[in-house]
Amino acid sequence: MIYMAEGNQNQNSSRRNNFKIYIAVFIALILLAVGFYLYYFYPQLIPGMASTNLQDNVNVLIMGFDDAANSSESDGEINVDTMVLVKLDTLENNLNVVNIISEDKSVSEDIKEEELSNIMAEAGALTGTNIDYYFTVSYNGFKNLVDNLEGITIELDEDLKIPGLALNLHEGNNNLSGKETLNYVRWYDYRTEETTRVKRQQKVINAIIDKAFQEKGLVDIPELFNTTVDTFKTVNTNIEYTLITELVQYLMKNKDELTIDYTVEPAE
């Protein structure tokens, strides 16, 4: 059963669910950035592409799979940890991000197309939206992406020690592995405001993009992209390359005028 998040709920519950949206969205953005790089610097890998103008509205259901713990008790299933409907209105220059809460929903490890279609249909009926596209990402995909970059560098203003997450970071620059980076962005401190974690996640996004586009690493981008998408099987989408480049071009061109609305109120 899926139901749309609505109503005023307790603050802690809202905060716990907020980070799931951010982690799914920023993983997708990172991969889109890599695809954008491939389009401009390695056009031979994506033949037949030309400059295009995005005119139609686009609705994408982003699903985050919690496969970080590959337990033998999983019975061959993966939990659908996050579902976010992203609705882009190109006429109004508006991006609407809708959090959809799922009760104990899971998919098979090989993620059948029928399972994704059923989830899309249910989410579409619930929100009154015609959903044509899906984009699935996983925690392991995020870890693998960072590890393939040989870690990222994060600068901290003070020491951060969280034994339960195996984080032992110090003031100044820290080189984080994929696992450490995932734990760093997933960590929630109830003593601080949600904006503190958002800033931490934004810092990670910038660090990943900076590392990916370092001059010495540019030649490795195609391998990084292929490894993340194909080898680890951690990303699945029916979005065409042409639409991906149109989306990135649109967002870059209209980033100053674009308004973004978030619906992040968990249901009871």
Sequence and secondary structure as in RCSB ss.txt:
>XXXX:A:sequence
MIYMAEGNQNQNSSRRNNFKIYIAVFIALILLAVGFYLYYFYPQLIPGMASTNLQDNVNVLIMGFDDAANSSESD
GEINVDTMVLVKLDTLENNLNVVNIISEDKSVSEDIKEEELSNIMAEAGALTGTNIDYYFTVSYNGFKNLVDNLE
GITIELDEDLKIPGLALNLHEGNNNLSGKETLNYVRWYDYRTEETTRVKRQQKVINAIIDKAFQEKGLVDIPELF
NTTVDTFKTVNTNIEYTLITELVQYLMKNKDELTIDYTVEPAE
>XXXX:A:secstr
 EEE  S   HHHHHHHHHHHHHHHHHHHHHHHHHHHHHHH GGGSTT       S EEEEEEEEE SS  GGGT
TEEEEEEEEEEEEETTTTEEEEEEEEESS EEETT  HHHHHHHHHHHHHHHT    EEEEEEHHHHHHHHHHTT
 EEEEESS EEEGGGTEEE SEEEEE HHHHHHHHH   TTS HHHHHHHHHHHHHHHHHHHT GGGGGGHHHHH
HIIIIIS   EE   HHHHHHHHHHHHHSTTT EEEEE     
